Amino acid sequence: MKKILVISSWYPNIDNPGLGTFFRDQATLFEDEFDIRIFAGHMSPYVSRSKKLKNTIRFALFRKVSIQKMNDYYLSPPYVYGFRFMPGLNKCKKANFRLIISTFLNYFERNILPDWKPDLIHAQNTNMAGIIARYISEKFQIPYIVTDHHPFSPRLSHHIAAEIKLALINSKKN
């Protein structure tokens, strides 16, 4: 049975069961034919500036990220690899972006890959799922596809827009 890891930026959870229900419904429809699992990271809300500063410094100096497993936070089936992470300072956009990417890579490598390696990654949107899929694909040689369900925002930073473009160019199919 083919293993597919779905990455979505929105997924139903205990605080918001209506969030991203389409992604869950779609994955559930294919469970009989594929071994589908969900990869969902959730940025901690309401983090103080001092905690964001500490997180940014810890990442800059030691490449350490703060991750809290939250598999029970997300609604299943299908099985969800869920976690919460703490952001860095908002003003340090590029550093905060690298911190987020490192958080997802770190979680994937330590909590998913040892027990289950997907044959394909399906990113359900370009920002951030498609970007994360590209980084995982490059590091672990796993092909990925991207589907998107909304138009691009003209307010995206040039850095994020460039990352989205790379994710789309490097995916196997769009």
N, C-alpha and C positions, 0 to 999 in steps of 0.2 A: 504494500500500500504506500503510495507517495505521501511524503511528509511535507506539509505546507505550514509555514509560520506566517501568520497575518499580523502586520504591524498597523495599528490605527492610532491616530492622535485623539480619538474620542471613543470611549467604550462604556457600556452601561455599568454602573457601580452602585453600591448601596446608598450613596448620597444623591445620586442622580440616575435612577434606573431607566430614564428615557433617553439618556445621552448615547448617541451612536448605535441605536438599536438595529439599524440597517446592517451594520457590520456583523453584529452577532447573528442576526437572522440569516444572512448570506452564508456565514461560516457553518451554521447549524445545518443548512440545506445540503451541504457537501460532506458532512461527517461520515456518511455511509460509504462514500467512495474514496475519501482521503483521510489521512491522519492530520487533522487540522488543530492547531493550537494558536493562541493569541498572545501577543507580546504587547503589554500595555504599561507604560510608565506615566506617573502622575506627579506633576510638580507640586510640592508642598505649598499650600496657600498661607498667606499671612505670616511670612517669615520676616523677622526684624532686620533692619539694615546691618546691625552688628553681626547677626548670624550669617547674613549674606556675605559680609566682608570676611569673616572667618572662613567661610566655605571657599571663597575666591582665593584667599591666601593659601589655604591648605592645598587647593588644587594646583595653584601656580608653583608652590615649592615642592610638593611631594607627589603630585598627580593622584591624590586620593580624593575619592568622592563619597558622599554620604548617601547610602541606599538602605531603605527599609522594605523588606519583603511584605507584600500585601496581597497574596493570592486570594484570600477570602474577601477582599474589598470589591473585586469585580465579579459580575454575575456570570455563572457558567451553567451548562456546558456551552461551548467547548471549553477545554482546559485553558486557563489563563495564567501566564507568567506575569504576575502583577507586582509592581513596586512603586514606592514613592521616593522622590529625590528632592534635595534642597538646591535651589538655584543660587547663582552667584549674584554679584552686584549688577543692577540693571544698566548702569552707565558703562560697564565693561562688556559691551555686546559680543565682541569676538571671543573674548575669554569665556564668557558665559556660554556661548555657542559650543566651544570646545569642551567645556565642562559637561554639557548635556550629552554631546556625542560620546564622550568618554564614559559617562554613566551608563548609557545603553550598551556600549561595547563591553564594559566591565560586567554588567549583569548577564549579558548573553554568554560571555565566556565562562563565567563562574557558575551560573545557575541553569542554563539551558543546554549548552553544548556537551557537558559531561555525560548527560543521560539521553539526549535526543538531538540529532543533527537534522535540520530540515533539508529537503531536496530542493526547495524553492521558497523564496520569501515573497510575499504579496504585500506590498505597501499600499494602503488604502487611500493615501493622499500624498501630495508631494512635500508639503511643509507640515511637519517634520518627518513623517513616516518614510517618505521616499529618500530623504537625505540619510536617515539612519540606516535604511536598507542598503544604500550604496556603500556606506562605511563598513557594515557587516560583510557585505559581499566581497569587498576588496580584501579585507583582512582574512576571511575564512573561506574564500573561493566558493561561495554559494550564489547561484543565479537569483535574480529578483525581477519582478515586474511591478509596475506602478499603475494604479488607476486613481483618477481624481474625480471629485464630485462637485467642485465649485470653481469659479474663475479665479485667476491669480489676482491678488490684491496689488493695486498700484502703489501701496504704501510700504511694500516690502523693502527692507534694506538691500543695497546692492550686493552685499555679501551673501545674504540668504537667497536672493534671486539667482546669483551665480551658482550656489550650491544646488538649488532646484534644477537648474539647467544641466548640471553635471549628472544629477540623479536620473534625469530623463534620458540624456544621451547614452548613459552607460547601462540602462536597464535592458533586459532581453526583449521585452515587448512593451508597448505603451497602449 
